Amino acid sequence: MSPHILVSAGEASGDLYAAQLVERLRARFPQAQFFGCAGARMQAAGVEPVVDARSLAVV
């Protein structure tokens, strides 16, 4: 059974850091599944978006 890991970021810098974290975790645990509130960088890193963080952006 592969681990399912929730990762959430609601703004651009969090999206960047979370994407880097996911890439490093995936290198150590290639079977892991990642999902959560994800922006473009997290989605590019393979995080399945439950909520697209870009829809939460507020100025």
Backbone as JSON, one array per atom type, in Angstrom:
{
  "sequence": "MSPHILVSAGEASGDLYAAQLVERLRARFPQAQFFGCAGARMQAAGVEPVVDARSLAVV",
  "N": [[0.85, -1.18, 0.0], [0.62, 2.15, -0.9], [1.77, 5.2, 0.61], [-0.38, 7.97, 1.31], [-0.12, 11.36, 1.08], [-0.92, 14.44, 2.43], [-0.49, 17.68, 1.25], [-0.35, 21.13, 1.58], [-0.66, 24.42, 0.36], [-1.18, 27.87, 0.26], [-0.3, 30.11, -1.05], [2.15, 31.75, -3.23], [4.94, 31.45, -2.39], [4.78, 29.36, -0.56], [3.83, 27.38, -2.26], [6.06, 27.02, -3.9], [8.04, 26.09, -2.01], [6.74, 23.81, -1.03], [6.55, 22.28, -3.36], [9.25, 21.7, -3.79], [9.74, 20.17, -1.5], [8.02, 17.98, -1.99], [9.25, 16.9, -4.28], [11.68, 16.0, -3.18], [10.75, 14.18, -1.24], [9.48, 12.35, -2.94], [11.67, 11.29, -4.25], [12.79, 9.73, -2.24], [10.64, 8.14, -1.47], [9.22, 6.7, -3.75], [6.75, 5.5, -4.26], [4.83, 6.99, -3.02], [1.8, 8.92, -2.81], [0.67, 12.14, -3.52], [-1.44, 14.8, -2.5], [-3.65, 17.67, -2.32], [-4.14, 21.18, -1.45], [-3.05, 22.87, -4.03], [-0.79, 24.78, -5.97], [0.5, 25.91, -9.18], [3.24, 25.08, -9.27], [3.37, 22.99, -7.4], [1.57, 21.24, -8.57], [2.99, 20.67, -10.91], [5.01, 19.23, -9.76], [3.74, 16.93, -9.22], [1.62, 16.81, -7.43], [-1.66, 16.0, -6.72], [-4.28, 18.09, -7.29], [-6.68, 18.91, -4.92], [-7.89, 21.19, -4.26], [-7.38, 24.02, -6.22], [-4.83, 26.17, -5.61], [-4.58, 28.64, -6.79], [-7.12, 29.59, -7.08], [-7.67, 30.61, -4.64], [-6.25, 32.89, -4.29], [-5.81, 36.15, -3.1], [-5.75, 39.65, -3.24]],
  "CA": [[0.0, 0.0, 0.0], [1.42, 3.38, -0.97], [1.31, 6.26, 1.51], [-1.05, 9.14, 0.76], [0.39, 12.48, 1.87], [-1.57, 15.73, 2.2], [0.39, 18.84, 1.22], [-1.21, 22.28, 1.33], [-0.04, 25.75, 0.31], [-2.19, 28.81, -0.22], [0.27, 31.27, -1.74], [3.23, 31.4, -4.16], [6.18, 30.94, -1.77], [4.44, 28.05, -0.02], [3.74, 26.49, -3.41], [7.45, 26.74, -4.29], [8.69, 25.25, -1.0], [6.05, 22.51, -0.98], [6.95, 21.54, -4.56], [10.6, 21.19, -3.54], [9.59, 19.11, -0.51], [7.42, 16.82, -2.66], [10.27, 16.3, -5.15], [12.63, 15.27, -2.34], [10.06, 13.02, -0.67], [9.24, 11.39, -4.01], [12.94, 10.6, -4.52], [12.98, 8.73, -1.18], [9.46, 7.29, -1.38], [8.62, 6.83, -5.09], [5.38, 4.97, -4.29], [3.93, 7.91, -2.31], [0.8, 9.7, -3.54], [0.54, 13.46, -2.91], [-2.65, 15.52, -2.86], [-3.92, 18.8, -1.44], [-4.34, 22.52, -2.0], [-1.81, 22.96, -4.79], [-0.62, 25.75, -7.04], [1.11, 25.41, -10.41], [4.51, 24.37, -9.03], [3.07, 21.72, -6.74], [0.96, 20.36, -9.57], [4.07, 20.23, -11.78], [5.78, 18.25, -8.98], [2.95, 15.71, -9.14], [0.59, 16.85, -6.4], [-3.03, 15.98, -7.25], [-4.99, 19.19, -6.62], [-8.05, 18.79, -4.41], [-8.26, 22.59, -4.45], [-6.34, 24.77, -6.92], [-4.47, 27.31, -4.76], [-4.75, 29.89, -7.54], [-8.49, 30.06, -6.87], [-7.73, 31.22, -3.32], [-5.41, 34.08, -4.27], [-6.48, 37.4, -2.77], [-4.82, 40.78, -3.16]],
  "C": [[0.89, 1.25, 0.0], [0.87, 4.44, -0.03], [0.65, 7.4, 0.74], [-0.71, 10.32, 1.66], [-0.31, 13.77, 1.45], [-0.53, 16.84, 2.28], [-0.49, 20.03, 0.85], [-0.41, 23.57, 1.36], [-1.05, 26.7, -0.32], [-1.64, 30.04, -0.91], [1.56, 30.85, -2.43], [4.48, 30.85, -3.48], [5.94, 29.57, -1.14], [4.36, 27.0, -1.11], [5.14, 26.07, -3.85], [8.11, 25.78, -3.31], [8.04, 23.87, -0.93], [6.42, 21.66, -2.19], [8.34, 20.93, -4.38], [10.56, 20.04, -2.53], [9.05, 17.84, -1.16], [8.45, 16.13, -3.55], [11.27, 15.49, -4.33], [11.99, 14.04, -1.69], [9.83, 11.95, -1.73], [10.51, 10.61, -4.35], [13.19, 9.5, -3.48], [11.85, 7.71, -1.11], [8.7, 7.35, -2.71], [7.18, 6.34, -5.19], [4.37, 5.92, -3.66], [3.01, 8.66, -3.27], [0.63, 11.02, -2.8], [-0.73, 14.14, -3.41], [-2.8, 16.71, -1.94], [-4.26, 20.08, -2.17], [-3.04, 22.88, -2.7], [-1.87, 24.05, -5.86], [0.08, 25.1, -8.22], [2.38, 24.61, -10.16], [4.28, 23.03, -8.34], [2.45, 20.74, -7.72], [2.02, 19.83, -10.52], [4.94, 19.17, -11.09], [4.99, 16.96, -8.77], [1.92, 15.66, -8.05], [-0.78, 16.9, -7.08], [-3.82, 17.08, -6.54], [-6.41, 18.8, -6.2], [-8.69, 20.16, -4.54], [-7.09, 23.25, -5.18], [-6.06, 26.04, -6.12], [-4.66, 28.64, -5.48], [-6.16, 30.45, -7.37], [-8.66, 30.75, -5.52], [-6.97, 32.54, -3.24], [-6.24, 35.34, -4.05], [-5.43, 38.49, -2.68], [-5.35, 41.78, -2.17]]
}
